[in-house]
Amino acid sequence: MPLFRILSGFLLSLMAATVFAQTVGKAILVIGNVVVIRSGVELPLNRNDVLQSGDVIKTMQLSNAQIRMNDESLIALRPGTEFKIDEFRFDGKQDGSERGFFSLIKGGLRTVTGAVGRANRENYKVTTPSATIGIRGTHYTLVHCQDDCDSGAGGVKLASLNIAQSDAPTPAINGGGRIQNGTYGGVQQGVITLTNESKVLNQFGAGDFFFVSDSNSPPQRLIAPPEFLRDRLESRARNQPKSPGQQGDNSQANVGGGVGNNNNNNNNANNLQPPVAPVAMPVAVAKVETEFKASEDKNNVGEPLVITDDKTLKADGVYPATTNLALMSAEYNTGGGYHNAYNSSTGFTLTADSNGLVTALTGGDGYYRNDAKAKEAGADGGVIAWARWTDGTPTLYGWGNQTLTQNQGFHLIVGELSTTLPAQNAVTFNLLGATQPTETRAGALGGWSVTSGSIVANFLSSTLTGNLGLNLSRSGEAGSFTMNFSGGATTGFNGVYSTVTRTAGTADLCVSSCAGSGTLMFAGPNATHAGMIYEFNAGAYYVQGAAAFKR
């Protein structure tokens, strides 16, 4: 039985199969427009795409990304960030060979460090234009300002590190509310060290905040954090309705559990006071949770707006390899405007290229990727696989060649249909992987993502219920959505019906609810997996996608 390794997305189609061994982490969250620059080539970064040493990740405005490295460290990148993985090595042992060297070129990050640097501290560092940061088991935040940080309510208040440094320049608030350029940071847990050309070694612990103006200047301790250290995910912050308890000034918001700004001191460019000794202030140290948020924003009912790290997303990349596979697909005919999420049949053989990306599904019907790209591709257990063909002209049985833009797609699920099902009444399947939802319209826009999902099947009554979390983040539109669906739980293909409701944000979609439908199958011996294709009516167009689950 041939085994194929899936390495998600077109950004990996340029790589040889040996590159898999060089994988250092993966993107577990991508919202908005995020790209990776590899060997001088800029390509879109999608959720579950793998990363290598040397990669530069760029998040555009109104965009976020979250990365899990191989040592279980988490890195959340805020909008407008350039972050480079200079060198990363970890083979499961802390024997001195491990490395975690990064560069924050611009923008900001928040991170919970992992195994690298825990035993050998000199093997971890983050370099900014102003300083180099080392760790001692840490959860911390960094922002490097380059004419792009606002003062926030109350501005920034500073205290000198000691008497000898009391003449250090104070970060000024420039015209228009801009903050002096340099590196700002805060520690939520643990300790960091900070060095630069000033040759002054500084240490900051939980509840400490700091500023470094340039590589030749010593750092200064902040007695309260600037508001911009919070990643407000501005596409939502600007549009998000407030609950009655959130109305009015928000300047007291904590930074990862740290100290809020003090609005009683109206610092500005005209009345900045000389540095004073550090002021003792109560500090609430943040608890480091496994549910590490990419943004600290909350919706109008106090819930996190952005998804958490879902460790169930660990497809192993092994394709089903029999010659009698079942196929389900969500399709869009760009010429006639037709669409469906009920196409399903059996008898297919899967063909993949040297990178493990599906190139054709042949049998009684024929589907050929041709020059289209394979995005959000994955496979698991030799049982199930999924992908979106996009940005090219695939051949689809019955509809011929369909020219798809990068924001359109042919969504597919292929697998071995289950012939037996568990004799149980509550079997839970968790989200394994999903394609990026796309729109059935000529001017389709991007910005959709799947954030969570699960199915509970009652095989005794042959019924199921489930849900998908969806997110929309693009210029002028932002929102979180929940798809609740139900249907049959039998062998073969099952129809599902859904309602989609906006739960947060201001996007003018599914405010009451949108109706949808789709097809679901159980795959593998005794239903180890499940796959679903779906679409829902968003008014002027439909939104389509595919999702895979595992119990």
Beta strands, then each sheet from edge to edge (+ up, - down):
strand 1: 23-31
strand 2: 34-38
strand 3: 41-44
strand 4: 50-52
strand 5: 56-59
strand 6: 64-69
strand 7: 74-77
strand 8: 81-89
strand 9: 99-112
strand 10: 124-127
strand 11: 132-135
strand 12: 139-145
strand 13: 157-159
strand 14: 182-189
strand 15: 191-195
strand 16: 202-205
strand 17: 209-212
strand 18: 220-224
strand 19: 325-332
strand 20: 339-352
strand 21: 358-362
strand 22: 366-368
strand 23: 373-380
strand 24: 384-390
strand 25: 395-396
strand 26: 400-401
strand 27: 410-415
strand 28: 427-434
strand 29: 438-439
strand 30: 448-458
strand 31: 463-474
strand 32: 477-488
strand 33: 493-505
strand 34: 514-523
strand 35: 529-537
strand 36: 542-550
sheet 1: 3+ 2- 5+ 8- 9+ 7- 6+ 1- 4+
sheet 2: 3+ 2- 5+ 8- 9+ 10+ 11- 15+ 16-
sheet 3: 3+ 2- 5+ 8- 9+ 12- 14+ 17- 18+ 13-
sheet 4: 22+ 21- 20+ 19- 27+ 24- 23+
sheet 5: 25+ 26-
sheet 6: 29+ 36- 28+ 30- 31+ 32- 33+ 34- 35+
end
